[in-house]
Amino acid sequence: MTWAATAVFGLCSVGMGAFVYVLVANIEPQPEYPELMTDALRLVGLAIAIAAVGIGVVFLLSAGQAYTW
């Protein structure tokens, strides 16, 4: 049963990465902010989303290896 906590954390991390990606993908430029600020925010958000999904995949693989009947 020790694999369950690892799997839950992995799923939460993958879900958070997908959530951040959706938020960043739907950012629209605002007239009071420069275009470069919007592009930088998209880049930082994409890096966070990729890192979260990567961490989640590692935890899910670890949980899969620890799972035994």
CORCORLIN-V983778 format. One record per residue. N is the residue number from 0. RES is the residue in one letter. SS is DSSP state (alpha for helix, beta for strand, coil for the rest). BURIAL is + if it has 16 or more other ideal C-beta (glycine too) atoms within 10 Angstrom, else -. Layout:
BEGIN
N | RES | SS | BURIAL
N | RES | SS | BURIAL
END
This chain:
BEGIN
0 | M | coil | -
1 | T | alpha | -
2 | W | alpha | -
3 | A | alpha | -
4 | A | alpha | -
5 | T | alpha | +
6 | A | alpha | +
7 | V | alpha | -
8 | F | alpha | +
9 | G | alpha | +
10 | L | alpha | -
11 | C | alpha | -
12 | S | alpha | +
13 | V | alpha | +
14 | G | alpha | -
15 | M | alpha | +
16 | G | alpha | +
17 | A | alpha | -
18 | F | alpha | -
19 | V | alpha | +
20 | Y | alpha | +
21 | V | alpha | -
22 | L | alpha | -
23 | V | alpha | +
24 | A | alpha | -
25 | N | coil | -
26 | I | coil | -
27 | E | coil | -
28 | P | coil | -
29 | Q | coil | -
30 | P | coil | -
31 | E | coil | -
32 | Y | coil | -
33 | P | coil | -
34 | E | alpha | -
35 | L | alpha | -
36 | M | alpha | -
37 | T | alpha | -
38 | D | alpha | -
39 | A | alpha | -
40 | L | alpha | -
41 | R | alpha | -
42 | L | alpha | -
43 | V | alpha | -
44 | G | alpha | +
45 | L | alpha | -
46 | A | alpha | -
47 | I | alpha | +
48 | A | alpha | +
49 | I | alpha | -
50 | A | alpha | -
51 | A | alpha | +
52 | V | alpha | +
53 | G | alpha | -
54 | I | alpha | +
55 | G | alpha | +
56 | V | alpha | -
57 | V | alpha | -
58 | F | alpha | +
59 | L | alpha | +
60 | L | alpha | -
61 | S | alpha | -
62 | A | alpha | +
63 | G | alpha | -
64 | Q | alpha | -
65 | A | alpha | -
66 | Y | coil | -
67 | T | coil | -
68 | W | coil | -
END
